[in-house]
Every structure is written in structure tokens, then in C-alpha cells.
């Protein structure tokens, strides 16, 4: 098992970090986040796809991608998490592309994946989050129609393709049956998108309402196993993003502790501060091991991925939030101001903690996959 990045992965991280530093400084992140109706910078997205080729990293070459692994996607997600860049990368490259690949629908993959891989199509996926009831699908002519709401969908306003997990209502009336995946045109009749007021301003979310909306079935009528794999891969990518945010929080507060003077001493010399920083560093070290293992399992040991993914989200959600909270508190009064960036990481940490389900769901899934419950 290799937990150390390859030379190519380190070069990818360096290139991505330099690109984001030049195109998405925190002032630009704030500008996009605070502008109504703006979800990301289209020019940055085009350059990510064209100059760096980041949007097609894990897409096979036969579908227009680069044919690399999920470890490379984790490298990019870590840098995006550190920079807080508003981008549909998680929605399109991680969620939507992985769902299409997991469904093993050759026709749909050839039709939909090339656009995602080259960045010309922004896709999103409404994942089945524990506790949420998914919409129902009914056969209608040669296709299907969708009925019902989806509570939260990333980047639904700027998506060119929306993938939705829904139950086949013709087979199960109470909505508890197996899930299938449907492709929906954002301009389809009967689809309403409502922007949500969210804690994290850098990652817009929308509520979708389907009212007889035409949809195309992608993959089998029971997509449960495919969705499990896709959501495990999403959990790994999200964990990498959380790791990047944690590292930036710790780096920022360490630098501040070296500069801030109180009572004639640098605050970093105070025992209480030193101990808290040491705890944050230990948490970061544990987090890095967990994320590296999960990214390795995604590419090299698919039989270990279910446990690795559940472990990653069980640990990373609480860990990132704790580090972000401690970083904010250790900044003192300035950390509580709107002008300081600490609150942006604090809000992203809490949003990420709940994005794929509450931590208790991930712990329950981990216990089940370890055989600790029956």
C-alpha cells in the first residue's frame, strides 16, 4: 500500500496550487460568493479544463478523458479545499462523472462523459442522502417522468445536465424501492430550481421540484450497487477537500501565532496556544493517513473502498470542523470579523460535514461494513 504521493501527483498539486493562487485569491473567492446569481468564474473553469486538463483526470480515454485515477482527483480536491475556490468540480467531475461510470451504460457514457471530461458540460447529481426521500419516476411513452422534490443539489443553476436518483414509482408505491438514475435537461418542463440560503457561501445549493418532468433512464432499473460505489468515491474526494481545508487552517493560525504579540510575548509561546496547535497538528496527521489510504483504495483495492470511504467521512467531518473552529478561536477577536477568512473555512467545514449525510450515518455505515452490526 502506497500512502506517499508519486512525483507526478506532487507536480499536479504544485501546478494546481499555483494556478488557484493566481486566478482565485481569497478576494476573488469573496467576490463570487457575495454576488447574487454567480456560482463560479467561467474563465477559471475553462482554464482548469483546457490548460490543466483537470476535468477529465479520472475519465477513461475512450470517453475523452486522461485515464488517470481517483488519487489524482483527490490531489486536485485537496488544493481546491485549501483555496475554497467556487467551482462545480465536486458536482460535475466527482459526483456526476463517477455515477455515469459506475452505471456501466456504454451508450450514455459515450454520449454524456466527453462533455464533462473537456469541461464544456457542467453536470451535477442529486445524490441519495440518508434521511431524504427521493423523487419518484413513472414510465411515460418511451421514457419516464419525475415527480417530487430533491432537497439539495450542488450547482443546479449553472448545470447543463442534471442526474437524479429516483425510485420507480410504477413498481413501489411508497417510494422505498430500489433507486434508478435519470438524466434531466435543465430546461425541461416541470422543473423548478430554487436557490437555498446556505451556510457556505462558496458552494451554492438548490432545491429541485419535479412536476411531470421528462427524464431519461441511465443504466439499470436497480442502480443500488453503482450508486454505492459512486458515493464511496465522492466520500473519498470530499475527504481530500476537507484535508486541504484543515491544512490551510492550521498553516494560517501557526503563522498568526508567530506574529501576534500580547502582554509583550508572541501568543504562540503561551502554553494553552501551543497545546491547542499540537492537538490540531496531530489531528491533521491522522486525517492525512486516512485520506491517503482511501485514495489508494479507490484505485488499487476496490474491495477495501467501502470501509475506507466510510472511515474517511466518519473521521473527517468532525475533524475538519474542530480544526476550523479552533483556528477561528485562536485568532481572537479578529477571527470573528466578516473581513477575516477564518469564518469561510468554518462554514465550509460544517457544510462538508453534512454534505453526504450526517456523521452518524457514516459511522453506522462503517460499523455495518466492518460486520459490527447485523
N, C-alpha and C positions, 0 to 999 in steps of 0.2 A: 504494500500500500504506500503510495507516494503522497505525502502531505505538504511537500515543498513545491512551490511553483517552478515550472520549467523556464528556461531562458526566454522562450517565445512568449510565455504568459507575462513575464516581468516586463518585456518590451511592450506588450499590448497595454499593460497597466500604465506604464510611463507615458505612452502616446495618448491614451485616453485622458489621463490626468492633466497633461499639458494642454490638450485640446479644450477640455472643460474649463481650465483656469483662464484660457484666453477668450473663450466665447460665452461662458456662463459664470462670470464672477457673481458674488452674492448680491451686488447692486442690481444686476440684471435678473437674478432669480426673484428678488423682491418686486421688481417692476412687473414681471409677468404675473406673479402670484397676486398682486394687488390690482391688476387691470381686469375689470369685468369682461367676461366672454373670451378671454385669452387663456388657452390651456398650455401652449408651448410655443417655442420660437421655431417657425417653419424652416428658416435658414439653417439653424443649428441642426435640425433633424435631417435636412438634405445633406449636410456635410457629414454627419455621423454615418449616413447610409453610403454616400458616394466616396468621400475622401478616405474614411477609415473602414468602411465595409462592416460596421458593427451590427447592422440589422439582419444580416444573413449568416452570422457566425455558425450557428448550430443547425442551419437548414442544409440538407444534403445537396450535393452539387447538381443532381438531376432535377431539382426544383429551383435552381437558380441561386443556391446558397454557396457558402465557402466550405461546408462539410467538416467544420471543426466540432468540438464537443461542448458540453454544458459547463465544463470547467472554464472555458474562455468566456462564456456568457456570465458566469459568476465573477470573473475578473472585472468585466465592464460594469456589472451591477454594483460591485463594491465601490468603484470610483464614482458612479452616479449617486450612490448613497452618501458619499463623503461631500459631494458638491451640491446635493439637493437640487440638481438640475430638473426643471419641469419638462418632462418628456414622456411620450407614450411608449417608451421602451418596454416597461413591465407589461403593459396591456397588450401590445402588439407582438413583440418578439418573444416574450416569455409565455404569456397566457395563451394567446390565440394560436401562435405557430406550434406550440407544443401540443395543443389539443388536436390540431389538424394532423400532425404527425402521428400521434397516438391512435387516432381513429382508424388509420390504415385504409383510408379511402383514396385509391390511386387517382381517380378522376377528379375528386375535389382537391387533392393535394396539387395536382398539375395545374388546376385552374386558379387556385387561391394563393398558394405559397410563393410563387415567383414575385408577385407584387409586394408581399410582406418582406421578402428577402432583400429586394432592392430599395425598399423604403417608399415606393410610390403609393402603396396602400397602407393606411393605418387601420389596424384591426383591433378589436377588443373582444373580451369574452366575459360573459356573465357567469361566474363560477358558482357551483352549488355550495354555499357556505352553511355549515351546521346551524340549525335553528331557523333557517329561511325556507319558506315554501316556494318552489319554483313554479313558473307558469305551466299551463297545460297546452298540449298540441293535439289538434284534430285533423284527420285526413280530409282534404278538400281538393277534389279533382285529381290532378297529377301530383299535387304537393300537399302542404299542410298549412294550417293557420294557427297562430298562437293567441292565447288568452291569459290575461293575468299580469301581475306586476313583477318586476325584479327590483329589489330594494336599492342595490348599489352596484354601479358599473363604472369602471375607470374610463376616462377619456371618451365617453359616449358622444360628446358633442362634435369632436373632430374625427370620429371614426368613419372610414369608408366601408367597413364591414363589421357587422356585429354577430358574434357567435353566442348562442344561448343554449343552456342546458334546460330541458323541459321534459315533463312526463307526458307520455302518450295517453291522453285522456280517453280515447276510444277503448283502451284496454283496462285502465284502472280509474274508477270514478273519484276516489278520494285523494288523488294526487300523490299517493305513496308508492307508486310503481317505479320500475327502472327508468333511468334518465336516458334521453337521446339528445343529440346535439343538432341544432338548426342554424343555418346561415340566414341572416336577415339583412336586406338592403336598408340603410338608414333612412332613405326616402320612401320606404314602403308605407302604404296607407294603414291607418290604425295604430301607428307607433308614436307615442308621446314621450319626449325626453324632458325631464325636469331637473335643473341643477340643484344640488343639495348644498346646504350650508355646512361645511365640514371644518374640522379642527385643523387639518393640514391644508394650508392654502396652496401649497406647491403641487398637490395631486388632486385634481378635480374629480368629483364623482357625481353620478346622475342616477335618478330613479327612472326606470323604463316602465311604460304601461303599454301592454299589447291588447288590442281590441280587434280580433279577426285579422291580424297582420299576416300576410303571406310569408311563408318560410320554406326553406329547402332543407330536407333531411340530409345530414352529412354522417356517413358511417352507419353502423348497425343501429337497430332499434333499441338495443340494450348496450349503452356505451359505458356502463359502470367501470369495467377494468381499465378502459382507455382514460376515463376521467380520473381514476385513482392515480395513474402514472403521471398524467399531465399536472395534477395538483401537487404531487410529490415534487416534481421538477420546479413548479412555481414556488413551493416552500423553500427549496434549496436556493433559488435565485433571490428570493426575498430575504433569506438569512444572510446572503452575501451583501445585500444592500444595507441591512442592519449593522453588519460588521463594519462597513465603511463609515457609517454614521457614528458608531461607537468610537472608532479610532480618531475621527476628526474631533469629537467632543473631548476626548482625553488630551489630544495634542494641544487643543486650544486652551484648556484650563491649566495645563502644565506651563505653557508659555506665559499665561497671565500670572500664575503664582510666582514666576521668576521676576516679574516686573512690578507687581503691585506692592507698595510699601505701606505698612500700617504699624503704628506705635514704634516707628524707627526701624522696623525689620521687614524683610520680604515675607509675604504671607506664606510662601512655600516653606518657610523654616518653622512654622507653627506645627506642633505635634499633631493636632487634630486634622490639619490640612494634609500633612504628609501621610497619615494613616489612611485617610479617605482616598487620596490619589493612589496609594499602594493597592487598596481594595479594587479600585477601578481598573488598574493595570492587570491584576490577577483575573478579574472577570473578562477582560479583553483577551488575555491569553487562552483562557478556556474557550471563549467564543471562536477564536481563530481556529483552534483544533477541531471544533465541532463542524464549522463551515467547510474547512478543507476536506475533512472526511466525507461530508455529504456531497461535495462537488466531485470528489473522486468516485464515490459510489454511483453517482448519476451516469458516469461514463464507463467505468470499469467493472462495477459489481451491481448490476441491476437487482439481484436478489437481496442486496443489503439496503437498497434505496428506500424502501418503505420505512424501515426503522430509523435510518439516518435522517430522512426528511422530517419525520415526527419528532425526533430528538432535537433537530435544529430549531424548529418552531417552538417546541416546549421550552427551550432554554433562551433563545434569542429575544423573544418578545419582552419578557420581564427584564432580561439583562440590559438590553439597549435602553429601555425606559429608565432603569435605575441609573445607568451611567449618564444619560442625558439630564436626568433630574439633579444628580449630584453636581454635574458640571454647571448647571444653571445656579444652584445654590452657592457653590464655591465662588462664583463670580461676584457674589454680594449684591448690593443694590442695583448695580448696572445690569446684572443678568436678568432682572425683572422688567427692564425697559423694552419698549417696542423697537427701539433703534438697535438693540443688540441682537445678534444672531442666535443666541442660546435658545430662545423660545421656539425658533423654527425647527431645531433638531428635537426639542422636547415634544413638539406637536407631531413631527414625523414619527418619532419613536412610539407614541401612543397609537397613532393611526396604523402603523405597521403591525403593532402587537395584535390588533383586532382584524386586520385586513382579510386574512384567510380563516377566520374563526377565532373565538376566544381561546386563551391559553389552556383552559380546562378541557376543551375539545381535543387539542393536540396531545395533552397528557393522557387523556382517555384512549386516543388512537395509539399512542406509543405503548401503553400498557397492554392493549389488545394485541398489537403486533409482536410484542415480546412474550405473549402467552401467559400474561399475569392475570387475565380475567377470562371468563368463559361466556 
